[in-house]
Amino acid sequence: MYPLRRNRRLRTSEAIRSLVRETAITPNDFIAPLFVVEGKNKKEEIASMPNYFRFSLDLLEKEVKELWSLGIKSVLLFVKVPENLKDNAGTEALNVDGLMQRAIKTVKNAVPEMLVMTDVALDPYSAYGHDGVIADGKVINDDTTAVLAEMGLSHVKAGADILAPSDMMDGRIIEMRSLLEDEGFHETGIMSYSAKYASAFYGPFRDALDSAPVDAENIPKDKKTYQMDPANREEAVKETLMDIEEGADIVMVKPGLCYLDIVRDIRNAVDVPVAVYQVSGEYAMIKAAAEKGWLDHDAVVLEQLTAIKRAGASMIASYFAKDAVKLIS
Ligand code: PBG
């Protein structure tokens, strides 16, 4: 006697497979990270991120229009800050005419309906490549959150819709939320990088922005005193629930692929949307393997993004956003 139930019946054709498919990725799922650089007519390829670029503001405008035409309706902005403007206080981060503030206006001007999210952290502005203010060999929490809140406010004043604090200081969300409320910005969203791990997968991003921690005496060599230990799972839920209490509208898990257990835990524990950041190292790995002919690029991209969504992501920040949307349309 053969089994009465044969699971392969529901896999016999693309028609039946698509009928029973549980997860679909669509252009609505994506946030496109964008790197911005000073200058004109600049489109600089990032060495460790093939086919990903830093754009000057004029070309950023073109890129954003293209993203919109493909159906991508959210961008997450990062800036490469000139070396001479970096210090230990985030001074340039508050400049109303700084590159980030001009980039926000450029995007809003090019495509007013585009949702503009901004990274809020000091590392691109830090002479030491850290996400906060440093004293006595330590990243000082409360001095940093005060600057971050002001930095966020300046982004909102420039037109940002959603602030994305990526620094992992304690209390940054309440500090930022309080300032926004005091200043009357009741509609501004906060997407908190709430479970952000001290990951080795951020390497190519730090190349893109030239923002890696510097190797100098009395400067922490890594970000392990503020970003989470990759060995911890329970702690991710605690971090995330605290950020929601403090006023985060969207929470995030970062990186993606190695942390899908965390994504599912958090999806089950919270009642707000959960974002996942498929980070630069994840992008680089696929590109490198595909370049060698060892992996099928397009198939692996779609499989990983589908897995991230299946794990519980409500949205995905991904350097593959454009590729993926072209592949699925
Ligand atoms: C800044 C920031 C980082 C990333 C996003 N925001 C780098 C870091 O924390 O060192 C990493 C993104 C990526 O690797 O794609 N705090």
Boltz pocket constraint, residues with backbone or C-beta under 6 A from the ligand:
constraints:
  - pocket:
      binder: B
      contacts: [[A, 119], [A, 121], [A, 123], [A, 131], [A, 166], [A, 167], [A, 201], [A, 202], [A, 203], [A, 204], [A, 205], [A, 206], [A, 211], [A, 223], [A, 278], [A, 279], [A, 280], [A, 281]]
      max_distance: 6.0
